[in-house]
Amino acid sequence: MKEALIKKAKKYKKWLEKFDVTAFSYEVNGVNYYFAYYIKGKDVTGYAIISDKEERSADIEIAFKKLQSFANLSSNIFGSVRQLASVSPEYFFDIANVVPSNSDDDVLLKGKQIFNEQGELQSKLVELYKNYETHYGSNVGKSLKVTDEEIEYLLVTLATSDILQYEQSKLLINEYSLLKEFQRKLKQSGFIEKLQINRVTFLKELTSTDPAKKDNIIEQVRYVDKWGSLPFDRQLEELIRYSKEDRESKQNEYLKKIRYPKI
């Protein structure tokens, strides 16, 4: 079936473009639709919604929005979230653990607390990603079928990831000055010599630049901050609502790039 779909998608490719067809499909009125996209350089230049059966123009918009949503959301999971989750929580915990709990230095104790908090947040982020990876392998990865339930699961996973990243970023911004002093006192006390070299490098990178001046961190904080004071469940609801509204508005423009079938 894949070869037939590729052959059909190829008909709508323009000169110097590359294209691909997703392995997964979305079913509308008994027909399985697949998502083809065309790329020139780094830009997506067009789309096609194809099937091994006859496509129905009336169903194309439905199929496109579902397939485009899943492709976009899952790429965020397997791209940015996977990269963030690749950092082991042990990096944070190991730094915290070199400070004795009975230390009489307030800066060292506060720094220990902050790194433990960051480690807990990172543990949740790693677990979140691993759970989605397992879920994907057992569901879409096996059936190659996108469902509304799968899209909702993705939305919840990404919104949860946004909240965890927000909490980590806020903690870094609010406590940056203290963490710089914490690093200095770790050196002064000799505790830093107990850390593996990769932990020392991690600590240096974490404190090398004020997080309030890092665009990626500021962007993340601004995105979630308007709901940051709400309980977790309410934050989740608002982030999912916003994501759906934002995606819907963009998809109305993307629809204009559908080459086949015409809608």
C-alpha positions in Angstrom: 0.0 0.0 0.0 2.8 2.4 0.9 4.2 2.3 -2.7 0.8 3.1 -4.2 0.4 6.0 -1.8 3.9 7.3 -2.7 3.2 7.0 -6.4 0.0 9.0 -5.9 1.6 11.7 -3.8 4.5 12.0 -6.3 2.1 13.3 -8.9 1.7 16.5 -7.0 5.4 17.2 -6.3 6.9 20.3 -7.9 10.4 20.7 -9.2 13.2 20.6 -6.6 10.8 19.5 -3.9 11.1 16.5 -1.6 8.0 14.8 -0.1 7.0 12.1 2.3 3.9 10.2 3.3 3.1 9.4 6.9 2.9 5.8 7.9 -0.3 6.4 9.9 -3.8 7.1 8.7 -7.0 8.7 10.0 -10.3 7.1 9.1 -13.3 9.2 7.9 -16.5 7.4 6.8 -14.7 4.1 6.3 -11.8 5.5 4.2 -8.2 5.6 5.6 -6.5 8.9 4.7 -2.8 9.5 4.8 -0.9 12.8 5.1 1.6 13.8 2.4 3.7 16.9 2.7 6.1 18.6 0.3 9.3 20.4 1.3 11.6 22.8 -0.5 14.7 23.7 1.5 13.4 23.9 5.1 9.9 25.1 4.2 6.8 23.0 3.9 5.3 24.1 0.5 2.2 22.0 0.3 0.1 19.0 1.4 -2.0 16.2 -0.1 -4.5 13.9 1.6 -4.5 10.6 -0.1 -5.9 7.1 0.2 -5.7 3.8 -1.6 -9.4 4.3 -2.3 -11.2 7.2 -3.9 -10.9 10.3 -1.8 -14.0 12.2 -0.9 -13.6 16.0 -1.0 -16.2 16.4 1.8 -13.9 14.4 4.1 -10.6 16.0 3.3 -10.7 18.9 5.7 -11.6 16.6 8.6 -8.8 14.2 7.7 -6.2 16.9 7.1 -6.8 18.7 10.5 -6.5 15.4 12.4 -3.4 14.1 10.6 -1.7 17.5 10.6 -2.4 17.9 14.3 -1.0 14.4 15.1 2.1 14.9 12.9 2.9 18.3 14.5 2.2 17.3 18.1 4.0 14.0 17.9 7.1 15.7 16.3 7.2 18.0 19.4 7.2 15.0 21.7 9.8 13.1 19.8 11.8 16.3 19.2 12.0 18.9 22.0 10.5 16.9 24.8 12.7 13.9 24.1 15.8 16.1 24.1 14.8 17.7 27.4 14.1 14.3 28.9 17.5 13.0 27.9 19.0 14.8 30.9 19.1 12.4 33.8 17.6 13.7 37.1 20.7 12.3 38.7 22.6 15.3 37.5 20.5 17.5 39.8 20.4 15.0 42.7 24.2 14.4 42.6 24.9 18.1 42.9 22.4 18.4 45.8 23.8 15.4 47.6 27.4 16.7 48.0 26.1 19.2 50.5 25.6 17.6 53.9 22.1 17.9 55.4 23.6 19.2 58.6 25.5 22.0 56.9 25.3 25.3 58.8 25.6 27.4 55.6 22.3 28.8 54.5 23.3 29.3 50.9 24.5 25.7 50.5 21.4 24.3 52.1 19.1 26.5 49.9 21.1 25.4 46.8 20.7 21.8 47.9 17.0 22.3 48.2 16.7 23.9 44.7 18.7 21.2 43.0 16.5 18.5 44.7 13.4 20.4 43.5 14.8 20.5 40.0 15.6 16.8 40.1 12.1 16.0 41.1 10.7 18.1 38.3 13.1 16.4 35.8 12.1 13.0 37.1 8.5 13.8 36.3 9.5 15.0 32.8 11.6 11.9 32.1 8.7 9.7 33.3 6.2 11.6 31.2 8.3 11.1 28.0 9.0 7.4 28.7 5.3 6.8 29.3 4.4 8.4 26.0 7.1 6.5 24.2 5.7 3.3 25.6 2.1 4.3 24.8 3.0 5.2 21.2 4.7 1.9 20.6 1.7 0.0 21.9 -0.9 2.0 20.0 -0.2 4.2 16.9 3.2 2.6 16.4 1.5 -0.8 16.2 -1.9 0.0 14.5 -0.7 2.9 12.4 -4.1 4.5 13.1 -4.6 8.0 14.5 -7.7 8.5 16.6 -9.2 11.4 18.4 -8.2 9.8 21.7 -4.6 9.6 20.6 -4.6 13.3 19.7 -6.1 14.2 23.2 -3.4 12.1 24.9 -0.8 14.0 23.0 -2.3 17.3 24.0 -2.3 16.3 27.7 1.3 15.1 27.5 2.6 18.2 25.9 0.6 20.5 28.2 2.0 18.6 31.2 5.5 19.0 29.8 5.0 22.7 29.4 4.0 23.1 33.0 7.0 21.1 34.2 9.3 23.2 32.0 7.7 26.3 33.3 8.3 25.3 36.9 11.9 24.5 36.2 12.4 27.8 34.4 10.8 29.9 37.0 12.9 28.3 39.7 16.1 29.0 37.8 15.1 32.6 37.1 14.0 33.4 40.7 17.1 31.7 42.3 19.8 32.5 39.7 21.8 34.8 42.0 21.7 32.3 44.8 22.8 29.5 42.5 25.8 31.5 41.4 26.7 31.9 45.1 26.0 28.2 45.7 28.4 27.3 43.0 31.1 29.6 44.5 30.7 28.1 47.9 30.8 24.5 46.6 34.3 25.4 45.2 35.3 27.2 48.4 34.2 24.3 50.6 35.8 21.7 48.4 32.5 19.9 47.9 32.7 20.4 44.2 35.7 18.0 44.1 33.3 15.2 45.1 31.3 15.6 41.8 32.0 13.7 38.6 33.4 16.0 35.9 30.2 15.9 33.8 28.3 17.1 36.9 30.7 20.0 37.3 30.3 20.9 33.6 26.5 20.7 34.0 26.6 23.0 37.0 28.8 25.5 35.1 26.5 25.5 32.1 23.5 25.9 34.2 24.9 29.0 36.0 26.9 30.5 33.1 24.2 32.8 31.8 21.3 34.5 33.6 18.2 32.4 32.5 16.2 35.6 32.4 18.4 36.5 29.3 17.8 33.2 27.5 15.1 33.5 24.8 14.0 29.9 25.0 13.4 30.1 28.8 11.7 33.5 28.7 9.5 32.3 25.8 8.5 29.2 27.9 7.7 31.3 30.9 5.7 33.8 29.0 3.7 31.1 27.4 2.5 29.5 30.6 2.8 32.4 33.1 -0.7 33.7 32.5 -2.1 30.5 34.0 0.9 29.8 36.4 -1.1 30.7 39.5 -3.9 28.2 38.8 -4.0 24.7 40.2 -2.4 22.0 38.0 -5.7 20.7 36.5 -6.8 24.2 35.5 -3.4 25.0 34.0 -3.8 21.8 32.0 -7.2 22.8 30.7 -6.2 26.3 29.7 -3.0 25.1 27.9 -5.0 22.5 26.0 -7.7 25.0 25.1 -5.1 27.5 23.9 -3.2 24.9 21.9 -6.4 23.8 20.1 -7.4 27.4 19.3 -3.9 28.3 18.1 -3.7 25.2 15.9 -7.2 25.7 14.4 -6.3 29.3 13.4 -3.1 28.1 11.7 -4.7 25.2 10.0 -7.1 27.5 8.2 -4.1 28.9 6.4 -2.5 25.4 5.9 -5.7 24.3 4.2 -4.9 26.7 1.3 -1.8 24.6 0.6 -3.6 21.4 0.0 -2.8 20.3 -3.6 -5.0 17.2 -3.7 -7.8 16.7 -3.6 -9.1 20.2 -4.1 -11.6 21.3 -1.4 
